[in-house]
Amino acid sequence: MTQLPKRKLSRRFIAGASCPECKNIDTTYIDPRQETEFRVCIRCGFEEPREPVVDAKPLRFQ
């Protein structure tokens, strides 16, 4: 049986988000590393651990 190649975790860019350091829009992405995800800016190199969303409620449209 042939084994499939392992999928590499890729960057997920955050549409419309601004970097807290350089204030540029659409330059931040989520970098999945080990157990913690990091928010990283491609423009200035800013990075911080991303806080997990706890008890998120779904949006209800009327």
C-alpha positions in Angstrom: 0.0 0.0 0.0 1.3 3.5 -0.9 1.6 6.0 1.9 0.3 9.6 1.2 2.8 12.4 1.9 2.3 14.2 5.2 0.5 17.5 4.9 2.6 20.4 6.0 0.8 23.0 8.1 0.7 26.2 6.2 0.3 29.9 7.1 -3.2 31.2 7.4 -3.4 34.9 6.6 -5.9 37.0 8.6 -7.9 39.1 6.2 -8.3 42.7 7.3 -6.2 42.3 10.4 -3.7 45.0 11.3 -0.3 44.4 13.0 -0.3 45.9 16.5 3.4 46.9 16.0 3.6 48.5 12.5 -0.2 49.0 11.9 0.0 47.6 8.4 -3.2 45.9 7.2 -3.3 42.4 5.7 0.3 41.5 6.7 -0.4 39.1 9.6 -0.8 35.4 9.5 -1.2 32.5 11.9 1.9 30.2 12.2 1.0 26.8 13.7 4.1 25.7 15.7 3.9 22.7 17.9 1.1 23.2 20.4 0.8 27.0 20.3 -0.2 29.1 17.3 1.6 32.4 16.8 0.4 35.6 15.1 3.2 36.9 12.9 3.6 40.0 10.7 5.5 39.6 7.4 6.3 43.3 7.3 8.0 44.0 10.6 8.6 40.5 12.1 6.3 41.1 15.1 5.0 37.8 16.7 3.0 36.8 19.7 1.3 33.7 20.8 -2.3 33.5 19.8 -4.8 33.1 22.6 -7.2 30.2 22.0 -10.8 31.0 21.5 -12.7 29.6 24.5 -16.5 29.3 24.7 -17.1 30.9 21.3 -20.8 31.4 20.4 -22.0 31.0 16.8 -23.3 34.1 15.1 -27.0 34.2 14.5 -28.3 36.1 11.5 -31.8 37.3 11.3 
